[in-house]
Amino acid sequence: MAFQYAIALTGGIATGKSSATAILSLYGFRFIDADKIAHQILDEQHRAVAEMFGKDLIFGSKVDRKRLGSIIFSDPIKRKMLESLLHPLIYQEIERQSYREDQFKKPYIIDIPLFFEGGRYPVEKSLVVYAAREQQLQRLMHREGYNQVEAMSRIDSQMDIEQKRDRATYVIDNSGDLRRLQQECERVKEAILKDFL
């Protein structure tokens, strides 16, 4: 059965999921990365993407994700079109990998950025990497070079981080420095292992 030992990892854009993932992987947790799977499937579907959004987004068999992002983040209808193409294929691949992970009978983490928004994965336990909205904004502008409007449109395309925190089974608070993040990951690791004993 898929998803039996799974924990869904989510958060908001620029809350520090990558940093938390790196630390948790050092503790021996195995990961399924939905973003990585999504990027692979997006490129596999480059012909369909060209038909929907134009051939100028395709270079060889790769999709220019940044340009596609600027289209779909400013147009909810186009975003839904892309999601209806990609999400069933992404789900199938995550489910396939989940069956394999469940055979180890140990908790593993599925990194699903839009876990709560999508509501399509039957995973009971969730882990949110949290940072306040203002921190998200500053980190996103600094990291990606977006202006405030571009950064806010990406943040606003996701469920509010406070709502995610309220719905989570486990929360890693990433509003401090790296040392604090390590302490938070250690605390959550112990809680997860205790729950899955």
Residue pairs with C-beta under 8 A, 6 or more apart in sequence:
1 99
1 102
2 95
2 98
2 99
2 102
3 95
3 98
3 102
3 110
3 121
3 122
3 123
4 102
5 101
5 102
5 104
5 105
5 106
5 107
5 108
5 196
6 32
6 98
6 101
6 102
6 107
6 108
6 109
6 110
6 123
6 125
7 107
7 108
7 109
7 110
7 123
7 125
7 126
7 127
7 169
7 170
7 192
8 109
8 110
8 112
8 115
8 121
8 123
8 125
8 126
8 127
9 17
9 20
9 21
9 31
9 109
9 110
9 111
9 112
9 115
9 126
9 127
9 129
10 17
10 111
10 112
10 113
10 114
10 115
10 116
10 126
10 127
10 128
10 129
10 164
10 168
11 17
11 20
11 113
11 128
11 129
11 130
11 131
11 161
11 164
11 174
12 131
12 133
12 136
12 155
12 158
12 161
12 164
13 113
13 136
13 140
13 154
13 155
13 158
14 131
14 135
14 136
14 137
14 139
14 140
14 143
14 155
15 129
15 130
15 131
15 135
15 136
15 161
15 174
16 129
16 131
16 139
16 174
16 181
17 111
17 113
17 129
19 174
19 178
19 181
20 129
20 172
20 174
20 181
20 184
20 185
21 31
21 109
21 111
23 181
23 182
23 185
24 31
24 109
24 185
24 188
24 189
25 31
27 185
27 186
27 189
29 107
29 108
29 109
29 189
30 101
30 104
30 106
30 108
30 109
31 108
31 109
31 110
31 111
32 94
32 97
32 98
32 101
32 108
32 109
32 110
32 111
33 111
34 90
34 94
34 110
34 111
34 112
34 113
35 111
35 113
37 90
37 93
37 94
37 97
38 86
38 90
39 65
41 86
41 89
41 90
41 93
42 49
42 63
42 65
42 68
42 86
43 61
43 62
43 63
44 89
45 85
45 86
45 89
46 58
46 61
46 62
46 63
48 85
49 57
49 58
49 63
49 68
49 82
49 85
50 57
50 58
52 78
52 81
52 82
52 85
53 68
53 71
53 78
53 82
57 63
57 64
57 67
57 68
57 71
58 64
68 82
69 154
70 150
71 78
72 78
72 79
72 82
73 79
73 153
73 154
73 157
74 153
79 157
87 118
87 120
91 120
91 121
94 110
94 112
94 121
98 110
101 108
106 196
107 192
107 193
107 195
107 196
109 127
110 121
110 123
112 118
112 121
112 123
113 158
114 158
115 121
115 123
115 126
116 126
116 159
116 163
116 164
116 167
117 158
117 159
124 169
125 169
125 170
125 192
125 195
126 167
126 168
126 169
126 170
127 168
127 169
127 170
127 171
127 172
127 188
127 192
128 161
128 164
128 165
128 167
128 168
128 170
128 171
128 172
129 172
129 174
130 161
130 164
130 165
130 171
130 172
130 173
130 174
130 175
131 139
131 161
131 173
131 174
131 175
132 161
132 175
133 155
133 160
133 161
133 162
135 175
136 155
136 161
137 148
137 151
137 152
137 155
140 146
140 151
140 154
140 155
141 147
141 148
141 151
144 151
146 154
165 171
170 188
170 191
170 192
171 188
172 181
172 184
172 185
172 188
173 180
173 184
174 180
174 181
174 184
